[in-house]
Amino acid sequence: MMPGVPQRVTHDYVRAGTTTLFAALEVATGKVIGSLHRRHRAEEFKKFLIKLEREVPDGLEVHLVLDNYATHKTPAIKTWLLSHPRFHLHFTPTGSSWLNLVERWFAELTNKQIRRGVHKTVRDLEQDIRTWIAAWNTDPKPYVWIKTADEILERLASYLNRIPDSGH
């Protein structure tokens, strides 16, 4: 690519496979703990929780903000959580992933590392993700909301007020 020349994309994209990344963002520092898995089941999510248990210092409460994916709510996960009372799960409403700051980090990973990368194998993709996490954690930056909660709610309220008048 050269300055001023648009990015080109071929029409013959071939998917080489997928991977699952579970990630926890420490909101105070911006540090990320990630865990890659070939599948996205409760079994892999439990492995991620165990990794967090090892890496988060004892004595700290662990609050995880999650989407409503069934993987996070199985009997095996609930049983594990009962024996690990410092873990607290908070679920975002459907369609509200923007409330979860780790989603912002996922967007950066996608836009700056994955999207323009060439990954001929899942192993290549996973190595790029691990490299990104390691580089990120050498100088992590916390995300800072630029609007207050009241400003966000005010904008949401004005949007919701328009819905009844939409004619639908």
C-alpha positions as CSV (number, residue, x, y, z in Angstrom):
1,M,0.0,0.0,0.0
2,M,1.1,3.5,-0.7
3,P,-0.3,6.8,0.7
4,G,-3.3,8.0,-1.3
5,V,-3.9,4.6,-2.9
6,P,-7.1,2.8,-1.7
7,Q,-6.8,-0.6,-0.1
8,R,-7.6,-3.5,-2.4
9,V,-9.2,-6.7,-1.5
10,T,-9.4,-9.8,-3.5
11,H,-12.8,-11.5,-4.2
12,D,-11.5,-15.0,-3.5
13,Y,-11.3,-14.9,0.3
14,V,-10.9,-18.4,1.7
15,R,-11.6,-19.0,5.4
16,A,-8.9,-21.1,7.0
17,G,-10.7,-21.7,10.2
18,T,-11.6,-19.9,13.4
19,T,-10.6,-19.5,17.0
20,T,-12.3,-18.3,20.1
21,L,-10.7,-15.6,22.3
22,F,-12.0,-15.1,25.8
23,A,-10.5,-11.9,27.2
24,A,-10.7,-10.0,30.5
25,L,-9.9,-6.3,30.6
26,E,-8.7,-4.8,33.8
27,V,-10.5,-1.5,33.6
28,A,-8.2,0.4,35.9
29,T,-5.0,-0.3,34.0
30,G,-6.1,-1.6,30.6
31,K,-4.2,-4.9,31.0
32,V,-5.8,-7.8,29.2
33,I,-5.8,-11.5,30.1
34,G,-6.7,-13.6,27.1
35,S,-7.3,-17.3,26.4
36,L,-7.5,-18.9,23.0
37,H,-9.5,-22.0,22.3
38,R,-10.5,-23.9,19.2
39,R,-14.1,-24.2,20.4
40,H,-16.6,-21.9,22.1
41,R,-18.2,-24.1,24.8
42,A,-18.7,-23.9,28.5
43,E,-15.7,-26.2,28.9
44,E,-13.4,-23.6,27.3
45,F,-15.0,-20.8,29.2
46,K,-14.3,-22.7,32.4
47,K,-10.7,-23.0,31.4
48,F,-10.6,-19.2,31.0
49,L,-12.1,-18.7,34.4
50,I,-9.4,-21.0,35.9
51,K,-6.8,-18.9,34.1
52,L,-8.2,-15.8,35.7
53,E,-8.3,-17.5,39.1
54,R,-4.5,-18.1,38.7
55,E,-3.6,-14.7,37.3
56,V,-5.7,-12.3,39.3
57,P,-4.1,-11.7,42.7
58,D,-5.8,-13.4,45.7
59,G,-8.0,-11.0,47.7
60,L,-9.3,-9.1,44.7
61,E,-13.0,-9.5,43.6
62,V,-13.4,-10.4,39.9
63,H,-16.3,-8.8,38.1
64,L,-16.8,-10.1,34.6
65,V,-19.1,-8.2,32.2
66,L,-20.5,-10.8,29.7
67,D,-22.9,-11.1,26.9
68,N,-25.8,-13.5,27.2
69,Y,-24.3,-16.4,25.4
70,A,-25.4,-19.8,26.8
71,T,-21.8,-20.8,27.3
72,H,-21.6,-18.5,30.3
73,K,-24.7,-19.9,32.1
74,T,-24.4,-23.7,32.1
75,P,-24.8,-25.8,35.2
76,A,-21.0,-26.6,35.2
77,I,-20.2,-22.8,35.2
78,K,-22.7,-22.1,37.9
79,T,-21.2,-24.9,40.0
80,W,-17.7,-23.5,39.5
81,L,-18.8,-20.0,40.4
82,L,-20.4,-21.3,43.7
83,S,-17.0,-22.6,44.8
84,H,-15.3,-19.3,43.7
85,P,-17.3,-16.6,45.4
86,R,-14.9,-13.8,44.5
87,F,-16.1,-14.1,40.9
88,H,-19.2,-12.1,40.0
89,L,-20.9,-12.2,36.5
90,H,-22.8,-9.2,35.1
91,F,-24.7,-9.7,31.9
92,T,-25.2,-6.9,29.4
93,P,-28.7,-6.6,27.8
94,T,-29.0,-8.1,24.3
95,G,-27.7,-5.6,21.7
96,S,-25.7,-3.6,24.3
97,S,-22.2,-4.9,23.8
98,W,-21.0,-1.3,23.8
99,L,-21.4,-1.3,27.6
100,N,-18.6,-3.8,27.8
101,L,-15.2,-2.1,27.4
102,V,-13.5,-5.3,26.4
103,E,-15.6,-5.1,23.2
104,R,-13.8,-1.9,22.4
105,W,-10.5,-3.7,22.9
106,F,-11.7,-6.5,20.6
107,A,-12.5,-3.8,17.9
108,E,-8.9,-2.5,18.2
109,L,-7.5,-6.0,17.9
110,T,-9.7,-6.6,14.8
111,N,-8.9,-3.3,13.1
112,K,-5.2,-3.1,13.9
113,Q,-4.0,-6.7,13.9
114,I,-6.4,-9.2,12.3
115,R,-8.3,-7.5,9.5
116,R,-5.3,-6.7,7.3
117,G,-3.3,-9.7,8.4
118,V,-2.7,-12.8,6.3
119,H,-3.5,-15.9,8.3
120,K,-3.1,-19.1,6.3
121,T,-3.8,-21.2,9.3
122,V,-5.6,-20.9,12.6
123,R,-2.2,-21.3,14.3
124,D,-1.0,-18.1,12.4
125,L,-4.1,-16.2,13.6
126,E,-3.6,-17.4,17.2
127,Q,0.0,-16.3,17.1
128,D,-0.9,-12.9,15.9
129,I,-3.5,-12.5,18.6
130,R,-1.0,-13.6,21.3
131,T,1.6,-11.2,19.9
132,W,-1.0,-8.4,20.0
133,I,-1.9,-9.2,23.6
134,A,1.7,-9.2,24.7
135,A,2.5,-5.9,22.9
136,W,-0.7,-4.3,24.3
137,N,0.3,-5.4,27.9
138,T,3.7,-3.8,27.6
139,D,2.1,-0.4,27.7
140,P,-1.7,-0.9,28.5
141,K,-4.0,2.1,28.4
142,P,-7.4,2.1,30.2
143,Y,-10.4,3.2,28.3
144,V,-12.1,6.3,29.6
145,W,-15.7,7.2,29.0
146,I,-15.9,10.7,27.5
147,K,-19.6,11.2,28.3
148,T,-21.2,11.1,31.7
149,A,-23.8,8.5,32.5
150,D,-26.4,11.3,32.5
151,E,-25.4,12.4,29.0
152,I,-25.7,8.9,27.7
153,L,-29.1,8.4,29.3
154,E,-30.3,11.8,28.0
155,R,-29.4,10.9,24.5
156,L,-30.9,7.4,24.8
157,A,-34.1,9.0,26.2
158,S,-34.4,11.4,23.3
159,Y,-34.0,8.5,20.9
160,L,-36.7,6.4,22.8
161,N,-39.1,9.4,22.7
162,R,-38.9,9.3,18.8
163,I,-39.9,5.7,18.5
164,P,-43.6,6.1,19.2
165,D,-43.8,8.8,16.5
166,S,-42.1,6.6,13.9
167,G,-45.3,5.4,12.4
168,H,-44.5,1.7,12.8
